[in-house]
């Protein structure tokens, strides 16, 4: 048994394990829109905070602090737009099935549009685009809840 342990430690030394993130493909039924909604809300909040930053700071230290805040907010906005996109794609490709197209014929278009809005929000600082993303996620949440309610009965 000790030899096996040494063997695996040796393998780990030359091929260190990497951390991976994935939603399993087991049909567990553990799907939710909460992460996408929180991410979309964060995108909106970051755009609001970015737009509220001072732009004409005379004090060099305050200007540096404003720039630092700007960079951090942009990074957060982009990360959450990506989280939103990933969560929406999981719902689109794993949760929703072909029979749901009968109930929601616009399902593919709705998800495609939301995914494009995630990308647009990574590329831009736009209150309009951020709020559009938020609305798109709410629309998807409504479809999701309708399907969940129907499948529970």
DSSP file (Angstrom, degrees, kcal/mol; ACC not computed):
  #  RESIDUE AA STRUCTURE BP1 BP2  ACC     N-H-->O    O-->H-N    N-H-->O    O-->H-N    TCO  KAPPA ALPHA  PHI   PSI    X-CA   Y-CA   Z-CA
    1    1 A X     >        0   0    0      0, 0.0     4,-1.8     0, 0.0     5,-0.1   0.000 360.0 360.0 360.0 -38.6    0.0    0.0    0.0
    2    2 A X  H  >  +     0   0    0      1,-0.2     4,-2.3     2,-0.2     5,-0.2   0.859 360.0  56.2 -64.4 -35.2    2.9    2.4    0.8
    3    3 A X  H  > S+     0   0    0      1,-0.2     4,-2.3     2,-0.2    -1,-0.2   0.876 105.5  51.1 -65.3 -37.2    4.4    1.8   -2.6
    4    4 A X  H  > S+     0   0    0      2,-0.2     4,-2.5     1,-0.2    -1,-0.2   0.924 109.3  50.6 -65.1 -43.9    1.1    2.9   -4.3
    5    5 A X  H  X S+     0   0    0     -4,-1.8     4,-2.2     1,-0.2    -2,-0.2   0.914 111.5  47.6 -60.4 -44.0    1.1    6.1   -2.2
    6    6 A X  H  X S+     0   0    0     -4,-2.3     4,-2.1     1,-0.2    -1,-0.2   0.901 110.4  53.6 -63.0 -41.3    4.7    6.8   -3.2
    7    7 A X  H  X S+     0   0    0     -4,-2.3     4,-2.2     1,-0.2    -2,-0.2   0.928 110.2  45.6 -59.8 -47.4    3.8    6.1   -6.8
    8    8 A X  H  X S+     0   0    0     -4,-2.5     4,-2.6     1,-0.2    -1,-0.2   0.865 111.0  52.6 -68.9 -35.2    0.9    8.6   -6.8
    9    9 A X  H  X S+     0   0    0     -4,-2.2     4,-1.6     2,-0.2    -1,-0.2   0.880 109.2  51.0 -64.8 -36.6    2.9   11.3   -5.1
   10   10 A X  H  X S+     0   0    0     -4,-2.1     4,-1.7     2,-0.2     5,-0.2   0.913 110.1  48.6 -65.8 -43.5    5.6   10.9   -7.7
   11   11 A X  H  X S+     0   0    0     -4,-2.2     4,-3.1     1,-0.2    -2,-0.2   0.931 110.2  52.1 -61.1 -45.3    3.0   11.2  -10.5
   12   12 A X  H  < S+     0   0    0     -4,-2.6    -1,-0.2     1,-0.2    -2,-0.2   0.834 105.6  56.2 -60.4 -32.5    1.7   14.4   -8.7
   13   13 A X  H  < S+     0   0    0     -4,-1.6     3,-0.4     1,-0.2    -1,-0.2   0.908 117.8  31.7 -67.2 -41.2    5.1   15.8   -8.6
   14   14 A X  H  < S+     0   0    0     -4,-1.7     2,-0.3     1,-0.3    -2,-0.2   0.775 134.3  29.7 -87.6 -28.5    5.7   15.5  -12.4
   15   15 A X  S  < S-     0   0    0     -4,-3.1    -1,-0.3    -5,-0.2    -2,-0.1  -0.694  85.3-158.4-130.2  78.0    2.0   16.1  -13.4
   16   16 A X        -     0   0    0     -3,-0.4    -3,-0.1    -2,-0.3    -4,-0.1  -0.265  26.1-105.7 -61.8 141.9    0.5   18.3  -10.7
   17   17 A X        -     0   0    0     -5,-0.1     2,-0.4     1,-0.0    -1,-0.1  -0.350  33.4-144.6 -65.3 147.0   -3.3   18.1  -10.5
   18   18 A X        -     0   0    0     -3,-0.1     2,-0.4    -2,-0.0    -1,-0.0  -0.879  15.7-114.9-114.0 148.3   -5.2   21.1  -11.8
   19   19 A X        -     0   0    0     -2,-0.4     2,-0.3     2,-0.0     0, 0.0  -0.665  36.3-172.1 -81.4 130.4   -8.3   22.5  -10.5
   20   20 A X        -     0   0    0     -2,-0.4     2,-0.4     2,-0.0     0, 0.0  -0.903  13.7-153.0-123.5 153.8  -11.3   22.2  -12.8
   21   21 A X        +     0   0    0     -2,-0.3     2,-0.3     2,-0.0    -2,-0.0  -0.993  30.6 142.6-126.2 127.4  -14.8   23.6  -12.7
   22   22 A X        -     0   0    0     -2,-0.4     2,-0.6     0, 0.0    -2,-0.0  -0.987  47.8-123.7-159.7 151.4  -17.7   21.9  -14.4
   23   23 A X        -     0   0    0     -2,-0.3    -2,-0.0     1,-0.1     0, 0.0  -0.879  46.5-115.3 -93.6 129.9  -21.3   21.1  -14.0
   24   24 A X        -     0   0    0     -2,-0.6     4,-0.1     1,-0.1    -1,-0.1  -0.165   7.1-132.9 -65.7 160.2  -21.7   17.4  -14.2
   25   25 A X  S    S+     0   0    0      2,-0.1     2,-0.4     3,-0.0    -1,-0.1   0.188  70.0 117.4 -97.6  15.2  -23.6   15.7  -17.0
   26   26 A X  S    S-     0   0    0      1,-0.1     2,-3.0     2,-0.0     3,-0.3  -0.713  78.0-119.6 -79.0 129.8  -25.5   13.5  -14.7
   27   27 A X        +     0   0    0     -2,-0.4    -1,-0.1     1,-0.2    -2,-0.1  -0.350  59.2 148.2 -71.8  71.4  -29.2   14.4  -15.0
   28   28 A X        -     0   0    0     -2,-3.0    -1,-0.2    -4,-0.1     3,-0.1   0.707  54.6-131.0 -80.7 -21.4  -29.4   15.3  -11.3
   29   29 A X        +     0   0    0     -3,-0.3     2,-1.4     1,-0.1    -2,-0.1   0.591  63.7 134.4  80.1   9.4  -32.0   18.0  -11.8
   30   30 A X        +     0   0    0      2,-0.0     2,-0.3     0, 0.0    -1,-0.1  -0.537  28.7 135.4 -93.1  70.1  -30.0   20.5   -9.7
   31   31 A X        +     0   0    0     -2,-1.4     2,-0.3    -3,-0.1    60,-0.0  -0.878  22.4 163.7-116.2 148.9  -30.4   23.4  -12.0
   32   32 A X        -     0   0    0     -2,-0.3     4,-0.2    55,-0.1     3,-0.2  -0.986  39.6-138.3-159.4 158.8  -31.2   27.0  -11.0
   33   33 A X  S  > S+     0   0    0     -2,-0.3     4,-2.7     1,-0.1     5,-0.2   0.427  79.0  98.5 -97.8  -1.6  -31.0   30.5  -12.4
   34   34 A X  H  > S+     0   0    0      1,-0.2     4,-2.7     2,-0.2     5,-0.2   0.884  82.0  48.5 -58.4 -43.4  -29.8   32.1   -9.2
   35   35 A X  H  > S+     0   0    0      2,-0.2     4,-2.3     1,-0.2    -1,-0.2   0.910 113.6  46.9 -66.1 -41.1  -26.1   32.2  -10.2
   36   36 A X  H  > S+     0   0    0     -4,-0.2     4,-2.5     2,-0.2    -1,-0.2   0.907 113.8  48.7 -65.2 -41.0  -26.9   33.7  -13.6
   37   37 A X  H  X S+     0   0    0     -4,-2.7     4,-2.5     2,-0.2    -2,-0.2   0.921 111.8  48.0 -65.8 -44.1  -29.2   36.3  -12.0
   38   38 A X  H  X S+     0   0    0     -4,-2.7     4,-2.0    -5,-0.2    -1,-0.2   0.903 112.6  49.8 -62.7 -40.9  -26.6   37.2   -9.4
   39   39 A X  H  X S+     0   0    0     -4,-2.3     4,-2.1    -5,-0.2    -2,-0.2   0.917 111.1  48.2 -64.9 -43.5  -23.9   37.6  -12.0
   40   40 A X  H  X S+     0   0    0     -4,-2.5     4,-2.1     1,-0.2    94,-0.2   0.905 111.1  51.1 -63.7 -41.0  -26.2   39.8  -14.2
   41   41 A X  H  X S+     0   0    0     -4,-2.5     4,-2.4     1,-0.2    -1,-0.2   0.876 108.6  52.2 -62.8 -36.9  -27.0   41.9  -11.2
   42   42 A X  H  X S+     0   0    0     -4,-2.0     4,-2.7     2,-0.2    -2,-0.2   0.889 106.0  53.7 -66.5 -39.3  -23.3   42.3  -10.4
   43   43 A X  H  X S+     0   0    0     -4,-2.1     4,-2.2     2,-0.2    -2,-0.2   0.940 110.5  47.0 -58.9 -47.1  -22.7   43.4  -14.0
   44   44 A X  H  X S+     0   0    0     -4,-2.1     4,-2.3    86,-0.2    -2,-0.2   0.930 112.7  49.3 -60.0 -46.0  -25.3   46.2  -13.6
   45   45 A X  H  X S+     0   0    0     -4,-2.4     4,-2.5     1,-0.2    -1,-0.2   0.893 110.2  50.2 -63.2 -40.8  -23.9   47.2  -10.2
   46   46 A X  H  X S+     0   0    0     -4,-2.7     4,-2.8     2,-0.2    -1,-0.2   0.900 109.7  50.7 -66.0 -39.7  -20.3   47.4  -11.6
   47   47 A X  H  X S+     0   0    0     -4,-2.2     4,-2.6     2,-0.2    -2,-0.2   0.918 111.0  49.7 -63.0 -42.4  -21.4   49.6  -14.5
   48   48 A X  H  X S+     0   0    0     -4,-2.3     4,-1.2     1,-0.2    -2,-0.2   0.932 113.2  46.1 -60.1 -45.8  -23.2   51.9  -12.1
   49   49 A X  H  X S+     0   0    0     -4,-2.5     4,-0.5     2,-0.2    -2,-0.2   0.891 112.1  50.7 -65.8 -40.2  -20.1   52.1   -9.9
   50   50 A X  H >< S+     0   0    0     -4,-2.8     3,-1.2     1,-0.2    -1,-0.2   0.931 109.9  50.1 -62.5 -45.1  -17.8   52.7  -12.9
   51   51 A X  H 3< S+     0   0    0     -4,-2.6    -1,-0.2     1,-0.3    -2,-0.2   0.758 108.3  54.4 -65.6 -23.6  -20.1   55.5  -14.2
   52   52 A X  H 3< S+     0   0    0     -4,-1.2    -1,-0.3    -5,-0.2    -2,-0.2   0.528  82.7 112.9 -87.9  -6.3  -20.0   57.1  -10.7
   53   53 A X  S << S-     0   0    0     -3,-1.2     2,-0.1    -4,-0.5    -3,-0.0  -0.367  78.0-104.8 -66.7 144.4  -16.2   57.3  -10.5
   54   54 A X        -     0   0    0      1,-0.1     3,-0.2    -2,-0.0    -1,-0.1  -0.466  33.0-173.6 -68.6 140.3  -14.7   60.7  -10.6
   55   55 A X  S    S+     0   0    0     -2,-0.1    -1,-0.1     1,-0.1    -2,-0.0   0.557  74.5  49.3-110.8 -11.7  -13.1   61.6  -13.9
   56   56 A X        +     0   0    0      0, 0.0     2,-0.3     0, 0.0    -1,-0.1  -0.222  68.9 160.9-125.5  44.3  -11.4   64.9  -13.3
   57   57 A X        -     0   0    0     -3,-0.2     6,-0.0     1,-0.2     9,-0.0  -0.505  20.8-170.2 -71.5 127.5   -9.5   64.3  -10.1
   58   58 A X        +     0   0    0     -2,-0.3     2,-0.5     4,-0.0    -1,-0.2   0.818  65.3  84.7 -86.6 -35.3   -6.7   66.8   -9.6
   59   59 A X  S  > S-     0   0    0      1,-0.2     4,-2.3     2,-0.0     5,-0.2  -0.575  73.9-145.5 -72.2 120.2   -5.0   65.1   -6.6
   60   60 A X  H  > S+     0   0    0     -2,-0.5     4,-2.3     1,-0.2    -1,-0.2   0.857  97.7  51.1 -56.7 -38.4   -2.6   62.4   -8.1
   61   61 A X  H  > S+     0   0    0      2,-0.2     4,-2.3     1,-0.2    -1,-0.2   0.920 111.2  47.1 -66.7 -42.6   -3.2   60.0   -5.3
   62   62 A X  H  > S+     0   0    0      2,-0.2     4,-2.4     1,-0.2    -2,-0.2   0.860 110.6  53.5 -66.9 -34.0   -6.9   60.2   -5.6
   63   63 A X  H  X S+     0   0    0     -4,-2.3     4,-2.5     2,-0.2    -2,-0.2   0.920 108.9  48.8 -65.1 -43.3   -6.6   59.8   -9.4
   64   64 A X  H  X S+     0   0    0     -4,-2.3     4,-2.7     2,-0.2    -2,-0.2   0.907 111.4  49.8 -61.7 -41.9   -4.5   56.6   -8.9
   65   65 A X  H  X S+     0   0    0     -4,-2.3     4,-2.5     2,-0.2    -1,-0.2   0.898 110.8  49.5 -64.1 -40.4   -7.1   55.3   -6.4
   66   66 A X  H  X S+     0   0    0     -4,-2.4     4,-2.5     2,-0.2    -2,-0.2   0.907 112.0  48.4 -65.2 -41.3   -9.9   56.0   -9.0
   67   67 A X  H  X S+     0   0    0     -4,-2.5     4,-2.6     2,-0.2    -2,-0.2   0.915 111.2  50.6 -63.4 -42.9   -8.0   54.2  -11.7
   68   68 A X  H  X S+     0   0    0     -4,-2.7     4,-2.4     1,-0.2    -2,-0.2   0.929 111.9  47.1 -60.6 -45.5   -7.4   51.3   -9.4
   69   69 A X  H  X S+     0   0    0     -4,-2.5     4,-2.6     1,-0.2    -2,-0.2   0.906 110.6  53.4 -62.0 -41.8  -11.1   51.1   -8.6
   70   70 A X  H  X S+     0   0    0     -4,-2.5     4,-2.5     2,-0.2    -2,-0.2   0.942 110.0  46.4 -58.0 -50.0  -11.9   51.4  -12.3
   71   71 A X  H  X S+     0   0    0     -4,-2.6     4,-2.5     1,-0.2    -1,-0.2   0.923 113.4  48.7 -61.3 -45.3   -9.7   48.5  -13.2
   72   72 A X  H  X S+     0   0    0     -4,-2.4     4,-2.3     1,-0.2    -1,-0.2   0.893 112.2  48.6 -63.6 -39.5  -11.0   46.3  -10.4
   73   73 A X  H  X S+     0   0    0     -4,-2.6     4,-2.8     2,-0.2    -1,-0.2   0.891 110.7  50.4 -68.4 -39.2  -14.6   47.1  -11.3
   74   74 A X  H  X S+     0   0    0     -4,-2.5     4,-2.7     2,-0.2     5,-0.2   0.927 111.1  49.1 -63.5 -44.1  -14.0   46.3  -15.0
   75   75 A X  H  X S+     0   0    0     -4,-2.5     4,-2.6     2,-0.2    -2,-0.2   0.933 113.0  47.1 -60.4 -45.7  -12.4   43.0  -14.1
   76   76 A X  H  X S+     0   0    0     -4,-2.3     4,-2.4     2,-0.2     5,-0.2   0.914 111.7  51.2 -62.3 -43.5  -15.4   42.1  -11.8
   77   77 A X  H  X S+     0   0    0     -4,-2.8     4,-2.0     1,-0.2    -2,-0.2   0.931 113.0  45.1 -59.1 -46.8  -17.9   43.1  -14.5
   78   78 A X  H  X S+     0   0    0     -4,-2.7     4,-2.0     2,-0.2    -2,-0.2   0.896 111.9  51.5 -67.2 -40.4  -16.1   40.9  -17.1
   79   79 A X  H  X S+     0   0    0     -4,-2.6     4,-2.3    -5,-0.2    -1,-0.2   0.917 112.6  45.6 -62.2 -42.6  -15.8   38.0  -14.7
   80   80 A X  H  X S+     0   0    0     -4,-2.4     4,-2.6     2,-0.2    -1,-0.2   0.824 108.5  55.2 -74.5 -30.1  -19.5   38.1  -13.8
   81   81 A X  H  X S+     0   0    0     -4,-2.0     4,-2.1    -5,-0.2    -1,-0.2   0.898 111.0  47.0 -64.0 -38.4  -20.6   38.5  -17.5
   82   82 A X  H  X S+     0   0    0     -4,-2.0     4,-2.6     2,-0.2    -2,-0.2   0.895 111.2  50.3 -69.0 -41.1  -18.6   35.3  -18.1
   83   83 A X  H  X S+     0   0    0     -4,-2.3     4,-2.7     2,-0.2     5,-0.2   0.930 110.8  50.2 -60.5 -45.3  -20.2   33.6  -15.1
   84   84 A X  H  X S+     0   0    0     -4,-2.6     4,-2.5     1,-0.2    -2,-0.2   0.928 111.3  48.3 -58.4 -46.8  -23.6   34.6  -16.4
   85   85 A X  H  X S+     0   0    0     -4,-2.1     4,-2.5     1,-0.2    -1,-0.2   0.924 112.0  48.8 -61.0 -46.1  -22.9   33.3  -19.8
   86   86 A X  H  X S+     0   0    0     -4,-2.6     4,-1.9     1,-0.2    -2,-0.2   0.924 113.0  47.2 -61.2 -45.5  -21.6   30.0  -18.5
   87   87 A X  H  X S+     0   0    0     -4,-2.7     4,-2.0     1,-0.2    -1,-0.2   0.890 112.7  49.3 -65.4 -39.7  -24.6   29.5  -16.2
   88   88 A X  H  X S+     0   0    0     -4,-2.5     4,-2.9    -5,-0.2    -1,-0.2   0.908 109.5  51.9 -65.7 -41.0  -27.0   30.3  -19.0
   89   89 A X  H  X S+     0   0    0     -4,-2.5     4,-2.7     2,-0.2     5,-0.3   0.865 107.2  53.4 -65.1 -35.1  -25.3   27.9  -21.4
   90   90 A X  H  X>S+     0   0    0     -4,-1.9     4,-2.6     2,-0.2     5,-1.0   0.942 112.3  44.5 -62.4 -46.7  -25.6   25.1  -18.9
   91   91 A X  I  X>S+     0   0    0     -4,-2.0     5,-2.4     3,-0.2     4,-0.8   0.932 115.7  48.0 -61.6 -45.2  -29.3   25.8  -18.6
   92   92 A X  I  <5S+     0   0    0     -4,-2.9    -2,-0.2     1,-0.2    -1,-0.2   0.924 123.1  30.0 -62.8 -47.0  -29.7   26.1  -22.3
   93   93 A X  I  <5S+     0   0    0     -4,-2.7    -1,-0.2    -5,-0.2    -2,-0.2   0.756 132.6  27.2 -90.5 -24.9  -27.8   22.9  -23.2
   94   94 A X  I  <5S+     0   0    0     -4,-2.6    -3,-0.2    -5,-0.3    -2,-0.1   0.806 125.3  34.5-108.0 -38.1  -28.4   20.7  -20.2
   95   95 A X  I  <<S+     0   0    0     -5,-1.0     2,-0.2    -4,-0.8    -3,-0.2   0.951 102.7  69.0 -85.7 -53.8  -31.7   21.6  -18.6
   96   96 A X      < -     0   0    0     -5,-2.4     2,-0.2     2,-0.0    48,-0.0  -0.462  67.5-164.8 -73.8 137.0  -34.0   22.6  -21.5
   97   97 A X    >   -     0   0    0     -2,-0.2     3,-1.6     1,-0.0     4,-0.5  -0.658  36.7 -96.5-116.3 170.6  -35.0   19.8  -23.8
   98   98 A X  T >  S+     0   0    0      1,-0.3     3,-1.4    -2,-0.2     4,-0.5   0.831 120.0  62.6 -59.5 -33.3  -36.6   19.7  -27.2
   99   99 A X  T >> S+     0   0    0      1,-0.3     3,-0.7     2,-0.2     4,-0.6   0.741  93.0  65.0 -66.3 -19.8  -40.1   19.3  -25.8
  100  100 A X  H <> S+     0   0    0     -3,-1.6     4,-2.9     1,-0.2    -1,-0.3   0.701  86.7  70.8 -74.5 -18.2  -39.7   22.7  -24.1
  101  101 A X  H <4 S+     0   0    0     -3,-1.4    -1,-0.2    -4,-0.5    -2,-0.2   0.795  91.3  59.3 -66.3 -27.3  -39.6   24.3  -27.6
  102  102 A X  H <4 S+     0   0    0     -3,-0.7     3,-0.3    -4,-0.5    -1,-0.2   0.889 113.0  37.4 -66.3 -38.1  -43.3   23.5  -27.9
  103  103 A X  H  < S+     0   0    0     -4,-0.6     2,-0.4     1,-0.3    -2,-0.2   0.880 132.9  26.9 -78.5 -40.5  -44.0   25.7  -24.8
  104  104 A X    ><  +     0   0    0     -4,-2.9     3,-2.0     1,-0.1    -1,-0.3  -0.765  63.0 175.0-126.0  83.6  -41.4   28.3  -25.6
  105  105 A X  T 3  S+     0   0    0     -2,-0.4     3,-0.3    -3,-0.3     4,-0.2   0.744  84.2  55.6 -62.6 -20.8  -40.8   28.5  -29.4
  106  106 A X  T 3> S+     0   0    0      1,-0.2     4,-2.7     2,-0.1    -1,-0.3   0.262  75.7 109.9 -91.6  10.8  -38.5   31.5  -28.8
  107  107 A X  H <> S+     0   0    0     -3,-2.0     4,-2.3     1,-0.2     5,-0.2   0.918  78.2  43.7 -55.6 -52.1  -36.3   29.6  -26.4
  108  108 A X  H  > S+     0   0    0     -3,-0.3     4,-2.7    -4,-0.2    -1,-0.2   0.920 115.5  48.5 -62.6 -43.7  -33.2   29.3  -28.6
  109  109 A X  H  > S+     0   0    0     -4,-0.2     4,-2.6     2,-0.2    -1,-0.2   0.896 110.6  52.1 -62.8 -40.5  -33.4   32.9  -29.7
  110  110 A X  H  X S+     0   0    0     -4,-2.7     4,-2.1     2,-0.2    -2,-0.2   0.929 114.0  41.9 -63.3 -46.3  -33.8   34.1  -26.0
  111  111 A X  H  X S+     0   0    0     -4,-2.3     4,-2.7    -5,-0.2     5,-0.2   0.908 114.1  51.7 -68.1 -41.5  -30.7   32.2  -24.9
  112  112 A X  H  X S+     0   0    0     -4,-2.7     4,-2.3    -5,-0.2    -2,-0.2   0.933 111.5  47.8 -60.0 -45.9  -28.7   33.2  -27.9
  113  113 A X  H  X S+     0   0    0     -4,-2.6     4,-2.1    -5,-0.2    -1,-0.2   0.910 111.9  49.6 -61.8 -43.7  -29.6   36.8  -27.3
  114  114 A X  H  X S+     0   0    0     -4,-2.1     4,-1.9     2,-0.2    -2,-0.2   0.902 110.1  50.6 -63.5 -41.6  -28.7   36.6  -23.6
  115  115 A X  H  X S+     0   0    0     -4,-2.7     4,-1.8     1,-0.2    -1,-0.2   0.905 110.2  50.2 -63.5 -40.6  -25.3   35.0  -24.4
  116  116 A X  H  X S+     0   0    0     -4,-2.3     4,-2.5     1,-0.2    -1,-0.2   0.868 107.7  54.1 -64.5 -36.1  -24.6   37.7  -26.9
  117  117 A X  H  X S+     0   0    0     -4,-2.1     4,-2.3     2,-0.2    -1,-0.2   0.860 103.7  55.9 -66.4 -34.7  -25.5   40.3  -24.2
  118  118 A X  H  X S+     0   0    0     -4,-1.9     4,-1.2     2,-0.2    -1,-0.2   0.941 110.4  45.1 -59.8 -46.0  -23.0   38.7  -21.9
  119  119 A X  H  X S+     0   0    0     -4,-1.8     4,-1.7     1,-0.2     3,-0.4   0.912 110.8  53.1 -63.7 -42.7  -20.3   39.2  -24.5
  120  120 A X  H  X S+     0   0    0     -4,-2.5     4,-1.7     1,-0.2    -1,-0.2   0.880 107.7  51.8 -60.9 -37.9  -21.4   42.8  -25.2
  121  121 A X  H  < S+     0   0    0     -4,-2.3    -1,-0.2     1,-0.2    -2,-0.2   0.759 107.2  52.4 -73.0 -23.7  -21.1   43.5  -21.5
  122  122 A X  H  < S+     0   0    0     -4,-1.2    -1,-0.2    -3,-0.4    -2,-0.2   0.841 114.8  42.9 -73.9 -32.8  -17.6   42.2  -21.4
  123  123 A X  H  < S+     0   0    0     -4,-1.7     2,-0.3    -5,-0.1    -2,-0.2   0.727 119.0  34.9 -84.8 -23.9  -16.7   44.5  -24.3
  124  124 A X     <  -     0   0    0     -4,-1.7     2,-0.6    -5,-0.2     0, 0.0  -0.800  64.0-131.3-131.5 165.2  -18.4   47.7  -23.2
  125  125 A X        +     0   0    0     -2,-0.3     2,-0.4   -75,-0.0    -4,-0.1  -0.883  52.3 148.3-115.1  94.7  -19.4   49.8  -20.2
  126  126 A X     >  -     0   0    0     -2,-0.6     4,-2.3     1,-0.1     5,-0.2  -0.974  43.2-160.0-138.4 119.2  -23.0   50.4  -21.0
  127  127 A X  H  > S+     0   0    0     -2,-0.4     4,-2.6     1,-0.2     5,-0.2   0.907  99.5  53.0 -60.3 -41.8  -25.9   50.8  -18.6
  128  128 A X  H  > S+     0   0    0      1,-0.2     4,-2.3     2,-0.2    -1,-0.2   0.927 110.6  45.1 -61.3 -46.9  -28.3   49.9  -21.4
  129  129 A X  H  > S+     0   0    0      2,-0.2     4,-2.1     1,-0.2    -1,-0.2   0.887 113.1  51.1 -65.9 -38.7  -26.5   46.7  -22.2
  130  130 A X  H  X S+     0   0    0     -4,-2.3     4,-2.1     2,-0.2   -86,-0.2   0.919 112.4  45.4 -65.1 -43.6  -26.2   45.7  -18.6
  131  131 A X  H  X S+     0   0    0     -4,-2.6     4,-2.4     2,-0.2    -2,-0.2   0.862 110.4  54.7 -68.9 -34.9  -29.9   46.3  -17.9
  132  132 A X  H  X S+     0   0    0     -4,-2.3     4,-2.4    -5,-0.2    -2,-0.2   0.907 108.4  49.4 -61.4 -41.8  -30.8   44.4  -21.1
  133  133 A X  H  X S+     0   0    0     -4,-2.1     4,-2.4     2,-0.2    -2,-0.2   0.929 109.5  51.4 -62.2 -45.5  -28.8   41.4  -19.8
  134  134 A X  H  X S+     0   0    0     -4,-2.1     4,-1.9     1,-0.2    -2,-0.2   0.915 111.7  47.1 -57.9 -44.7  -30.6   41.7  -16.5
  135  135 A X  H  X S+     0   0    0     -4,-2.4     4,-2.2     2,-0.2    -1,-0.2   0.882 110.0  53.1 -65.4 -39.5  -34.0   41.6  -18.3
  136  136 A X  H  X S+     0   0    0     -4,-2.4     4,-2.2     1,-0.2    -2,-0.2   0.895 108.6  49.7 -63.7 -40.0  -32.9   38.7  -20.5
  137  137 A X  H  X S+     0   0    0     -4,-2.4     4,-2.7     2,-0.2    -1,-0.2   0.890 109.1  52.1 -66.7 -38.5  -32.0   36.7  -17.4
  138  138 A X  H  X S+     0   0    0     -4,-1.9     4,-2.2     2,-0.2    -2,-0.2   0.912 109.1  50.6 -62.3 -42.0  -35.3   37.5  -15.8
  139  139 A X  H  X S+     0   0    0     -4,-2.2     4,-1.9     2,-0.2    -2,-0.2   0.914 112.3  46.5 -61.6 -43.2  -37.1   36.3  -19.0
  140  140 A X  H  X S+     0   0    0     -4,-2.2     4,-2.9     1,-0.2    -2,-0.2   0.891 109.5  54.9 -66.2 -39.4  -35.1   33.0  -18.9
  141  141 A X  H  X S+     0   0    0     -4,-2.7     4,-2.9     1,-0.2    -2,-0.2   0.897 106.4  51.6 -60.5 -40.2  -35.8   32.6  -15.2
  142  142 A X  H  X S+     0   0    0     -4,-2.2     4,-2.0     2,-0.2    -1,-0.2   0.911 111.7  46.0 -63.6 -42.8  -39.5   32.9  -15.9
  143  143 A X  H  X S+     0   0    0     -4,-1.9     4,-2.2     2,-0.2    -2,-0.2   0.927 113.4  50.3 -63.9 -44.1  -39.3   30.1  -18.6
  144  144 A X  H  X S+     0   0    0     -4,-2.9     4,-2.8     1,-0.2    -2,-0.2   0.932 110.8  48.0 -59.5 -48.3  -37.2   28.0  -16.2
  145  145 A X  H  X S+     0   0    0     -4,-2.9     4,-2.7     1,-0.2    -1,-0.2   0.873 110.0  53.0 -63.2 -37.4  -39.7   28.4  -13.4
  146  146 A X  H  X S+     0   0    0     -4,-2.0     4,-1.8    -5,-0.2    -1,-0.2   0.917 112.5  44.1 -64.0 -42.8  -42.6   27.5  -15.7
  147  147 A X  H  X S+     0   0    0     -4,-2.2     4,-2.2     2,-0.2    -2,-0.2   0.920 114.2  49.9 -67.6 -43.6  -40.8   24.3  -16.8
  148  148 A X  H  X S+     0   0    0     -4,-2.8     4,-1.4     1,-0.2    -2,-0.2   0.922 110.9  49.5 -60.3 -45.0  -39.8   23.4  -13.2
  149  149 A X  H  X S+     0   0    0     -4,-2.7     4,-1.0     1,-0.2    -1,-0.2   0.887 112.2  48.4 -62.8 -39.1  -43.4   24.0  -11.9
  150  150 A X  H  < S+     0   0    0     -4,-1.8    -1,-0.2     1,-0.2    -2,-0.2   0.870 111.3  49.2 -69.5 -36.9  -44.8   21.8  -14.7
  151  151 A X  H  < S+     0   0    0     -4,-2.2    -1,-0.2     1,-0.2    -2,-0.2   0.703 104.3  60.1 -78.1 -18.9  -42.3   19.0  -14.1
  152  152 A X  H  <        0   0    0     -4,-1.4    -1,-0.2     1,-0.2    -2,-0.2   0.830 360.0 360.0 -75.3 -32.4  -43.0   18.9  -10.3
  153  153 A X     <        0   0    0     -4,-1.0    -1,-0.2    -3,-0.2    -2,-0.1   0.476 360.0 360.0 -69.6 360.0  -46.6   18.1  -10.8
